[in-house]
Each structure stands twice: as C-alpha cells, then as structure tokens.
Amino acid sequence: MTRLSVNINKFATIRNARGGNLPDILKAAVDCEKFGAEGITVHPRPDERHIRYRDVLELQPILTTEFNIEGNPIPSFIELVMKVRPAQVTLVPDAENVLTSNAGWNTIENKEFLKDVCKMFKDAGIRTSIFIDPVPEMIKHAAETGCDRVELYTEAYSAQYSINREQAIEPYFKAAQCAIECGLGLNAGHDLNLENLRYFIETIPAVDEVSIGHALICDALYMGLENTIKAYLKEVRNI
C-alpha cells in the first residue's frame, strides 16, 4: 500500500516571509499526522529559505509517523541527519541556488560518493533513498550504491500528464520495473497532485511512498488542510 508523506516546506516558506512563528511548523506537522498523513517530509537547504535546521531538530521528538529528511548530502546536512536519525533520508543532488529540485543523481559519476553516504546512514539505522530520473541505467547503478530505495523524480510525468498520460507514464513504468528487479523499494515525488496522482498509483502500484508538498498546500488554501489530506489519501488508496 502506498503511503502519503506530506512535505511541510511551504508552511515554513510562509512563516519565513513574515518572520515570527506563523504558521507554527511544529503544529502544522502534528496536524498533518492527525489528519491522516503517514509521514512528514522536510527538505532543509543551506540558505534556510524554508525549513531550518532548527526546525528539523525540534520536529524529531514530536512526530509519530515516519520522518523523511531530503537534501544534498553536504557535510552540514550529513551532520544534521546523523543527529536526528530519521526513518528515511532521501539524497537529492540540488545545488544551493536552484529554486526547487530539478534533476536526479547521475549514479554512474557519483557512485563511489553515494556508496559512502549510504553506508554511513544505513549503519546508523536510517533507510536511504536516492532521488533519480526514470532512467533504468541510473537505477541499476543506484542499486550498486547500497541504497534501500529510489525516489522517481516525477516532474516530467506531471508536466506531460494532461497532454498524453499514457506516454507520460511509460518511462516511469519501465523505471519501476527496473527498480523492482534490482530489489529496490520505490518512492515518487515532485509536482504530483489531485489530478495526476491516482493514475500514477494505479499504473505503478509498487510505489511505497509519495511525497507531496507544494500542490497539497496550495489545495489546502481552498479546501482546508484536513479535507485536503483526506482527498490525497483517497487518491493514493484509489477509492
């Protein structure tokens, strides 16, 4: 069964735009869990444009579902993850100046580095996932790093969904098959929303987890947070 992890970065973006503590990030995370979220995702960046390292440290003791920390494994990020010991860490190759994550890892060029990072986190009891484009070759090399899962970067699927959903899903279906054959778990995320989520899960039922933030928070502006999380859970559950 696919699990829904809510990325709460956008709550922090709103807070940081004004200063102070509105909205309260800790309350937002706890409320997401109360409303049915099966995980909480954060993606702290070095410039702390949204989630701050302090937020991550304060979230860890109050969460009751899976905590997933995403980010580029630079030294400060590694130190943070090792201190928090979340259920999962997702390695993302985002540069400091990008607006949002925009590419998966080249697991051929970065294999030795990823091996070292995955070993460090796995030795600490943290499940490791590698953010990756839907390219079977990259998934095969990801498997050689010792990671537990890959997270398929779904921006291309989301962008092409309304044009031709069968064509949009095809590379992801093939990538998922490759991941399964390699013995890897499967996550997915980026621009998934209420329009395109159900078809993705129906076509690729092996997805363990979807991480959704931006679209979910935008929908919550109109529908309310509780109703929105329940709506996304319906899509994930195909009901």
N, C-alpha and C positions, 0 to 999 in steps of 0.2 A: 504494500500500500504506500502510495506517495505521501510524503509528509510536507506540510506547509511551514516554511520558516519565514518570518516577517523581518525584513531589513528595516531597521528603525533610523537609518541615517537621516532621512528627511525631517524627522522630528527635531534632530539636532541642528539641521540647517536653518529651520525656522527660529529656534532658540537663539542661535548664534547671530542671526541677522539683527536682533534687537538687544541682545545682552540679557542678563538676568537668568531666570530659570523657568521661563515659559516658552514652550511646554516643558514639563518636567520629564526628562528622559527616562528616569527610573520608573515613574508611574506609568508612562506610555508602554514600556516593555512589560511590566506586570499586567497591565490591562490587556495587552495583546494576548498574553498567555491565558488570562481569564476568559477572553472571548473565543478561545479555541486554537490559537497559534500553537504549533507543535515544536517550534524552535524560534530563537531570536538570533538574527544576524546583524553584525556590525562590520563596518569597513573603515577603520581609522587610518587616516593619511597623515603624513608628517606635518603638513600645514594645519591640521586640525580644523579644516573648513566645515566639518560637520561633527561626527563623533570624535571626542577627545580621548586621549589615552586614560585620563582620569575617569571618564565615563565607563570605560571598559572594566577598570578595576572595581568600580562601585556596582556595576551590574552583576558581576560574577557571583557574589554571595546571595543575591536575592532571586535569581532565576531558578525556575523549577523544571523547565524544559531544556532541550539541547541548546547550548550556546555555540554559535559558529562565528569565528573571527576570520575575516578576509583581509588580505593585504599582500603587498610586496615584501618578501622576507629580507628586508634590510635589518641591520643589527638592532635598532630600537624596536622594530616590530617583533623580532625573534625574542628579545628580552621580555616584552610585554606578554606574549603568548606563553612563554615558559613560566611566567609569574602567575598568570590566570589559570592555566591548564583547562581550556575549554574542551567540550566534547569533540569539536572539529575545528581544524584550521584549513582555510582554503587559500592556496597560494596563487596570487594574481600578479602578473608582470606589468603593473601600471606604473608609468613614470609619474614623477611628482607633479608635473604641470598639466596632466590630462584632466579634462572635465569629469569624465567617468571612464570606467574600464572599457577598453576598445580593442582588445586582442587577447588571444590565448597564448600560452607558452609555446615557444619553439623547443620541444623536448629533446630534439637532437643536439642542438647547440648548447643547451643548458642542462644536459642530463646529469653530469657529474655534480654540479651545484645542487640540483634538485634532489639527487640521491642523498647528499649530506644533510640537507634540510629535512627531508622526510624521515631519515633515520633519527635525527635529533628529536623531532616531535613524537615519532612513534615510540621511541624509547621512554618518552615521558607519558605514554598512555593516551596520546592525542591522535584521533583519526585524521588522516591527511587527505586532502583533495586538491587536485591540480586543475585550474581554470584553463580551458582548452577549446580551440576551434574544432568543428566537426570534421576532422581530418583523420581517417583511420591510421595513417602512418604515425602521426603525432601521438595518437592514443597508444599504439603499440610501444612506442619509446617511453611514454609516460609509465606504462606498466613496469618497465625496467628500472624505474626510479625507486620502486618500493612503496609508492603511494597506495592508499586504500580505495580511493575513488577519483573520478574525473568529474568536473562540472562543465557541461557543454555551454558555451557562450552562445546565447540564443538571439542576439540582436538581428542577425541576418534572417532568421526564421520569422521573427516578429515584423520586420520591415517588408517581407515578401508575402506575408500571410494573406493579405486582402487581395493580392494580385493572382496568386496561384498557390493555394495552400498545399496541394499535393507535391508540387515542385519544391516548395519551401521546406517541407519536412523531410524530403528524401535524403539529403546528406546527413541529417540528424539520426534518421532511422539506421543508416549504414554505420554511422559512428557508434550508435548504441549497441548494435550487434557486435562490433569490434570490441567494445569495452567489456561486454559480457563474455566473449570468447577469451579475453585476456584475464578474466577473473576479477574485474574491477567493478565496484559499485558505481552508481550513476546519479549525479545531480544535474540540475539545469537552472540557468538564471540569466536575466538581462532582458528587459522590455516585455516579459510575459505579462498578460493582462486578462481581464474577463472575456475578451473577445477571442483570444487565441490559445488560452491555457488548456481548455478541455480537449481540443483536437490533438494537442501535443501529447497529453497524457493517454488519450485513447490509442494513439498510434504507437507510442513508446511506453507501454505500461510498466516497463522495468525501472523507470525513474524512481529513485529512492526519495529524493527531496527536491523541491523547487524553492528558490529563494527569491522573494518578491518584495520590493520596497516602493519605488517611485510610483508605479501605476496604482498600487494598493493605497498609498497615502493620498494620491490625487482623488481616487474614488471615494475615500473616506470624507473628503471635504463636502461631498454631496449626500452620501449615504449614511455617514456616521461610521465610526471605527468598528463597533461591534457588528453592525449589519454587513459591512464590507468584508471583514474576516470570514464571516459565515458564508458570504457569497463566494469567496475564493475557495473555501473548503468544499462547497458544493461542486465547483468545477473540478477540483482535484479528485473528489470522490466519484465524479461522473454520475451525479444524482440530480 
